[in-house]
Amino acid sequence: MAESDTPDRPAPPPETYEAIMQATYRAFCEHGYADLTTREIAEEFEKSRSLLHYHYDTKQELIVALLDYLLDSHPAKAAVDEVDDPDERLELFIDRGLFGPENAPFNFWDFHTALLELRLHAHRNDVYREQLDRTIGLITDLLAETIEEGIATGRFRDVDPEATARFLYDAIDAARIRRITLGHDDAPRRTRWAIETFVLPTLRTSSEAD
């Protein structure tokens, strides 16, 4: 759980924390970052507004807490537990990054549109920048660990895991941005094809690529 900007503010009980984060998430996806207010978050919160403000006083506190909450339950982390084979897991990482988790209880593109708005403010906000950097670091670390595992088990060639992970993340991120900002709805699909055609065959060993 993310710490508040005011350290003496009491942490909410788990049930209340979950309800606040879900309310913040719904409001964030619906209104985006720039137009989001604590009032709109409170309207999504099923309990009293005073309870919300008892634990979180500002929009920034709520957004930072939300990013921390989402980091703990990120689909990339779930994939580690779901798939043992590093090759299959890497493909799952890529698909979830480009298209979102199957049966997700949220609109993948609404969330990433709001997240892109938030990222535009990060260069002027150290708190947001640090939290977003943590998120990107987690994802690239998980990708790198999967590639390292594939190398160790003979599934992948001996490549630089960190550099390969950063390249894959950047390709996925660029496809999402093009879809959101330019309306290129086929960008994720085209990027997935390019990764499958040009990147994965060079990563896999000869026996795996055949």
C-alpha positions in Angstrom: 0.0 0.0 0.0 1.3 3.4 -0.9 2.1 5.7 1.9 0.2 9.0 2.2 1.8 12.4 1.8 1.0 12.8 5.5 2.7 10.0 7.4 0.5 10.4 10.5 -2.7 9.6 8.4 -4.0 6.2 9.5 -3.9 3.4 6.9 -7.4 2.2 6.0 -8.4 -1.4 6.9 -8.1 -3.9 4.1 -11.7 -3.9 3.1 -11.9 -0.1 3.1 -8.6 0.2 1.2 -10.0 -2.2 -1.5 -13.2 -0.2 -1.8 -11.3 3.1 -2.0 -8.9 1.8 -4.7 -11.8 0.3 -6.8 -13.6 3.7 -6.6 -10.4 5.5 -7.5 -9.9 3.1 -10.4 -13.4 3.5 -11.8 -13.2 7.3 -11.6 -9.7 7.4 -13.1 -10.8 5.3 -16.1 -14.0 7.3 -16.6 -12.7 10.8 -16.2 -9.0 10.5 -17.1 -6.4 12.2 -14.9 -6.6 15.8 -15.9 -10.3 16.2 -15.2 -10.4 13.9 -12.2 -11.3 15.3 -8.8 -11.6 13.8 -5.3 -15.3 14.6 -5.5 -15.7 12.2 -8.5 -13.8 9.6 -6.7 -16.0 10.0 -3.7 -19.1 9.6 -5.9 -17.8 6.1 -6.9 -17.1 5.3 -3.2 -20.0 3.4 -1.6 -19.2 4.6 1.9 -19.1 8.1 3.2 -17.0 10.8 1.7 -15.7 11.7 5.1 -14.2 8.2 5.4 -12.4 8.6 2.1 -10.9 12.0 3.2 -10.0 10.5 6.6 -7.5 8.3 4.9 -6.6 10.3 1.7 -6.7 14.1 1.5 -5.7 14.8 -2.1 -6.0 13.5 -5.6 -2.3 12.9 -5.7 -2.4 10.7 -2.6 -5.2 8.6 -4.1 -3.5 8.3 -7.5 -0.2 7.2 -6.0 -2.0 4.7 -3.8 -3.8 3.4 -6.8 -0.6 2.9 -8.8 0.8 1.0 -5.8 -2.3 -1.1 -5.6 -2.2 -1.9 -9.3 1.5 -2.7 -9.1 0.7 -5.4 -6.5 -1.9 -7.1 -8.8 -0.3 -6.4 -12.2 -1.1 -9.0 -14.9 2.6 -9.5 -15.5 3.0 -10.7 -11.9 0.1 -13.1 -12.3 1.5 -14.6 -15.4 4.6 -15.8 -13.4 2.2 -18.0 -11.3 0.0 -19.1 -14.2 2.6 -20.3 -16.7 5.8 -22.3 -15.9 7.2 -22.5 -19.5 9.3 -19.3 -20.1 8.5 -19.2 -23.8 4.7 -19.4 -23.2 5.0 -16.9 -20.3 6.8 -14.4 -22.5 4.0 -14.7 -25.1 1.5 -14.2 -22.4 3.3 -11.0 -21.2 3.3 -9.7 -24.7 -0.4 -10.4 -25.4 -1.5 -8.9 -22.1 0.6 -5.8 -22.6 -0.9 -5.2 -26.1 -4.5 -6.4 -25.6 -5.1 -6.6 -21.9 -5.9 -9.6 -19.7 -8.8 -11.9 -20.8 -12.0 -11.2 -18.9 -10.5 -8.2 -17.2 -13.0 -6.4 -14.9 -12.1 -3.0 -16.5 -11.7 -1.4 -19.9 -8.0 -1.8 -20.8 -8.0 1.2 -23.2 -9.8 3.5 -20.8 -7.2 2.8 -18.2 -4.2 3.3 -20.5 -5.7 6.5 -21.9 -6.0 7.9 -18.3 -2.5 6.5 -17.5 -1.0 8.3 -20.5 -2.5 11.6 -19.3 -0.9 10.9 -15.9 2.5 10.2 -17.5 2.4 13.6 -19.2 2.4 15.2 -15.8 5.2 13.0 -14.4 8.1 15.2 -15.7 6.9 17.9 -13.3 5.8 15.6 -10.4 8.5 13.6 -8.7 6.0 11.5 -6.8 4.2 10.4 -10.0 7.5 9.9 -11.8 8.9 7.7 -9.1 5.8 5.5 -8.9 5.5 5.1 -12.7 9.2 4.3 -12.9 8.6 1.5 -10.3 5.8 0.1 -12.5 7.9 0.0 -15.6 10.8 -1.4 -13.7 8.7 -4.2 -12.3 7.4 -5.2 -15.8 10.8 -5.1 -17.4 12.4 -7.0 -14.5 9.7 -9.8 -14.9 10.3 -9.9 -18.7 14.1 -10.1 -18.1 13.7 -12.8 -15.5 11.6 -14.8 -17.9 14.2 -14.4 -20.7 17.0 -15.4 -18.3 15.0 -18.5 -17.4 14.5 -19.3 -21.1 18.3 -19.0 -21.6 19.1 -21.2 -18.6 16.7 -23.9 -19.9 17.9 -23.8 -23.4 14.7 -22.3 -24.8 16.3 -19.0 -25.7 19.6 -17.9 -27.2 22.2 -16.3 -25.0 21.1 -12.7 -25.4 21.1 -9.7 -23.0 18.0 -10.3 -21.0 17.6 -6.7 -19.7 18.2 -5.1 -23.1 15.7 -7.5 -24.8 13.1 -6.9 -22.1 13.4 -3.1 -22.5 13.0 -3.4 -26.2 9.9 -5.5 -25.9 8.4 -3.2 -23.3 9.1 -0.1 -25.5 7.6 -1.8 -28.6 4.4 -2.7 -26.6 4.2 0.8 -25.1 4.6 2.5 -28.4 1.8 0.5 -29.9 -0.5 1.4 -27.1 0.4 5.1 -27.4 -0.3 5.1 -31.2 -3.7 3.5 -30.7 -4.6 6.0 -28.0 -3.3 9.2 -29.5 -3.5 8.6 -33.2 -6.5 6.2 -33.4 -4.3 3.5 -35.0 -6.5 0.6 -33.8 -4.4 -1.9 -35.6 -1.2 -0.8 -34.0 -1.2 -3.5 -31.2 -2.0 -6.3 -33.8 0.7 -5.1 -36.1 3.2 -4.9 -33.3 2.3 -8.4 -32.2 2.8 -9.7 -35.7 6.2 -7.9 -35.9 7.4 -9.4 -32.6 6.3 -12.8 -33.6 7.9 -12.5 -37.1 11.1 -10.7 -36.4 11.9 -10.8 -32.6 10.9 -14.1 -31.2 12.5 -16.3 -33.9 15.8 -14.6 -33.2 15.3 -15.1 -29.5 14.4 -18.8 -29.6 17.0 -21.5 -30.2 16.9 -23.3 -33.5 14.8 -26.2 -32.1 12.3 -23.9 -30.6 12.0 -21.7 -33.7 11.2 -24.6 -36.0 
